[in-house]
Amino acid sequence: MDGSLVSVEGGQPPQRNVNGVGSKGSIKSTKKSKKVVLFFEVEILDAKTREKLCFLDKVEPNATVAEIKSLFTKSHPQWYPARQSLRLDPKGRSLKDEDILQNLPVGTTATLYFRDLGAQISWVTVFLTEYAGPLSIYLLFYFRVPFIYGPKYDFSSSKYSVVHLACICHSFHYIKRLLETLFVHRFSHGTMPLRNIFKNCTYYWGFAAWMAYYINHPLYTPPAYGHEQVKLALIIFLFCQLGNFSIHIALRNLRPAGSKTRKIPYPTKNPFTWLFMLVSCPNYTYEVGSWIGFAIMTQCLPVALFSLVGFIQMTIWAKGKHRSYLKEFRDYPPLRSPIIPFLL
């Protein structure tokens, strides 16, 4: 099947005088205007079964993938645009919403393959749920609500200052994350699969309960090196929290509101952003540093394990972003590492 070709012709026949002889000005043929509009036809097949799901006729050549998804939704309302993954090959990568139809390697009849991404949930909702949970759970252990440590310790308070300082630091971290989610972060993707929220919440909420149980336990003992160890850990924690926030602000300023523009992040006048000279994802570097500081402060094994697991996961994310930068930008600074300068 070929694309629909519409031709519009205009012009008037030469005028004749009463004797049937063409007038002097009409000997030359009138110029004809011709307007050609080329439309595309889009066929959408199921990526698994190859079953035809939809056929779109007369699609504008400058239509984006996002607009095609909206047209597809009209015939299949159960698959709203955020659930759709359209690709040129059944096993290929998903097309970006901003991709333009006429720029794709297809003819005037395009065949796209559809995959259902499942029920979706907004990133903002996911982040708010992930971060509100640890904040609330930790405070339950800190205030020693009933049924946690036994009736003897209900609503009692620790005699160690480091326990109270740890609660302040932990609460500060997650309140900061909540505020950044609401007022700082700009997401390149609006949604994520709903199933992921259960996995993410299990990770954050579970570790929060585990570390809070031991740090706020009536039998908890303070760090081996006392106040000096706590002071050093607090400096590390606060330094890395400020660094993490500075990187988030720098990344936010790279992307105008409502756009998906990607640019190479560079250091700014803020000294905390100078780490961009050495790593691609300094926000992860500072994040890991914060939890290392918290682990030193509390000298608690669950916190150390949480820091290790977080470091492994953030290293995976950092490597993926680093590869994306290298692939997308030819002039990307070659000195940068993904997360740890010169090493990783």
N, C-alpha and C positions, 0 to 999 in steps of 0.2 A: 504494500500500500504506500502510496506516495502522499506527501504533504499537500494540502489544499492550496491551490494557486488561484488567486482572484485577480482578474484583470479589469481595470476600469478605463474605458476609452471615451474621449470627448472630442468634439469638433463640429462644425457646421458645413453643409455642402455649399459650393459656390453659388452666388446669387445670379440669376439670369434676368435680361431685360425683356421687354414685351415681345421682341422679335425672335426670342429663343437663343440669342447669341450671348455668350458669357460676357459680363461686364469687364472693363479694362482691369479693375482691381482684383477680379476673381480668377484671373488666368493662373496665378500661382496658387497652388494647393495650400489650404490652411493647415498650419502645424497641428499635429495631434498630440495631445498629452496622454501619457500612459503611466499608470500607477500600478505597481505590482506588490502584493502583500503575500508573503510566504508564511504559512502556518505549519506547525508540527503536529504529528499525531503521537500520543504517548500510550504505550501498552504496559500495564503493570501486572506482573506475574508473581505468584507465590514462590519464594526462593527455595522452598523445600519440595513442593509438589509440581511446580511449573504450571499450576492452574491459573488461567486468566482471571484476574480479579476485577480489572477495570480497564476501560478503553476511553481515552480522552481525545476528543477531536478538536481541531482548530485551537491549539495551544500557542500562545504568543511565543516567538523565538527568544524574547528577552525575559521569559518567565523564569523565576528562580525555583529551586527545589522546594523551598518552603511554600511557594504558591501551588506547586503541583501536589504537595501533601494536603493542602487545604481543599483542592479539587477532589482528591481521592477520598477525603473524609466525607464529602457530600454523599457518596455512594456507599460508604462503609462508616457510619457514625461511631461504631464501637472502637474504631482505630483513629483516635484523635492524633493530630500531628506529632505530639511529643512521643507517642508510642511507635511511630513509624521509623523504620530504617530503610531507605531506598538506596540501591546500589546498581552498578552497571553489570556486575557479575554476581551470581548467587553466593559465592564465597569471598567476594571482594569487600573492600572497605565501604563504609557508609558515605554517601555523598553529603557534602556540607549544605546547610540550608541556603547559604548565600550563593552557591554554584548556579550559573546561568545555563539554561537548556542549550542554547545555540553554541556555547563554548565547550560542551561535552563532546567526546568522540563518538557521536551517533549520527545517523542520517536523519532525514525528515520524519522517519518513523522510528521513534526511540523505544527500546525495550528496557524497562527498569524492573528490578527484582525487589520484592517487599519482604521484610522480616518484622515480626511483632516484638517490640522490646519489652512488652509487659506493662502492667500498671506503673505509672510514674508518679513521683512526688517531687516537689520543688526543693532545690538545694537549700534555700533559706530555712524551710521547715525541718529538713534533715539536720542542719547544723544547730538550730535552736534546740532540737530534741536531744541531740548528742551532748551538747554542752550544759543544758539545764539539768540533765540527770546527774552527772558527777557533782555539780555544785550542791544540789539538794541532798544527795546520798552522803557526801562527806560530812555535811552539817548534822545529819542524824546521828552519826557516830561521835562527832565532836561534842554534842550536847548530851550524849549517852542516854538516848531515849530508852524507855523500858524494852525488855525482851532482847537486848543486845549483850550486855555484860552482866546481867543479873540484878535483882532488886536492890542489892547493897549499893550499887553504883549508879542507880537511876538519877539522871540529871545532875550528877556530880561533875567536878571540874578537876583537870590535871594540875598538879603543883609545879610542873615544868614549863618554863616560858617558851621553850622550843615547840611544844605542842600547840600553843596558841599562835605562835609565829607561823607555823606550818599551815594552820587553818587559814590565816590571813593571806598567805601566799597562794595557796590552792584556790581560795575563793576569788582572789584578784585575777588569777590566770583565766578562770572560766567566765568571770564577768567581762573581762577584756574580750574574750572570744565572742561572747554574745553580742556585745556592742559593735565589734568589728563586722559581725555577720549582718547586723541591721544597718550600719552606717558607712562601712568602708568597702567591703568586698563587692566586686563586680564579677559575676559569673559568666563564663563563656558558654556554658550549657545551663539551660533553665531548670532541667529536671534530671532525676536519676531513677533507676528502677526501685520500686517500693520495697522489694525484698531486701535491698541493701541496708535499709534503716535498721532492721532487726540485727543484722550482723554487726553494724557499726555501734549500735547501742549496747549490745552484749559486750563488746570490747571496752568501750569507754566506761560504762556503768559498772561492769564487773571489776575492772582494775581499780576504779574509784572506791568501791566497797572493800576490796581486799586491802589496799594500802591504808584506808581510813580506819579499818578495824584494828590494825596493829599500831598505828601512830597514836590513836586515841585510847588504846587499851590501858586499863588501870595499872598493869604491870610493865608498861613501856619504860625503857630507860633511855636517857639522853645520849647524844653522841659521845664517843670515847674521848675526844679532844675538847669537849666542853664548848664554852662560848666562842673561842677563837675559830673553831671549826664551823660553828653556826654563822658567825659574821662573814667568813670567807664565802660560805655557800650562799648567803643572802646577797652578797655583792654580785656573784656569778648569776644568780637568778634574776635580779633586777636589771643587770646589764643586758642579759639576753632577752628579757621581756621588752625592754626599750628597743633593742635591735630588731626584734620580730615585728613590733608595731611600725617601726620606721620603714621596713621593707614592704609591709602591706600598704602603707600610704604611697610609697614610690610606685608600686605595681598598679595601684588604683589610678594614679595620675597618668599612667601610660594609655589607659583605655577610656575614651569618652563614654559618657553615660549612654546606654542603649545600643552600643556598638560591640562588635566582636573583633575589633582591630588588634593585631598583634605586632608589637615592636620589641626591639632588643632593649632590655633594661640596662641602664648605665648608672654609675654612681652619681649622686647629687651632692649638694653642699652639706647635707647631713652626714656626719662622719660614720654613722652606723650603716649607711648604704655603700660605703667604700668596699665592703666585702664582695660587692658585685664584680670587682676587678679580678677576683680569684675563683668565685663559684657562681654557678647558674641559679641556684636556689638558696640564697642566704637565709630566707625565712625558715627553711627547714633546719639549717645549721644553728640558728638562734633558738629554735624550738627545742632541739635536742639538748643544747646547752642549758636551757632553763630547767629541764627535767634532771639533768646531771647535777645541777646546783641543788635542786630539791632533794635528790637522793643523798647528797653529801650532808645536807642540813638535817635530815631525819634519820640517816643511817638505817634505812629500812629496806629490807630485801625486796618486797613487792614493788617499791618505787624503782629500784634498780632494774628489775625485770621489765617493768613498764617502759622505762627509758630505753632498754635494749630492743624490745619489740618495736617500739616507736621508731627507733633509729633504723632498723631493718626496713620497715615499711616506707619511711620517708626517703631512704636511699633508693628504693625501687622507683618511687615517684620522681625523684630528682633525676635519675638516669633517663627516665622516659622523657621528661621535659628537656633535658640537655640534648638528647637525640633529635627532638623536634626542632629545637633552636638551630642545630647544625644543619638540618635538612632544609629548613625554611629560609635561613639567612646565610648567604655565601660569605658575608663579611663578619660573621660572628666571631668574637674574640677567641683566639685559639688557646689562650693561657688558662681559661676557666675549666674547673672541674665541676662535677655535678653538685657535690655537697660538702666535701672536705678538701681544702686547698692542696693541690699537688698529689693527692692520694686517691680520692674516691669521688 
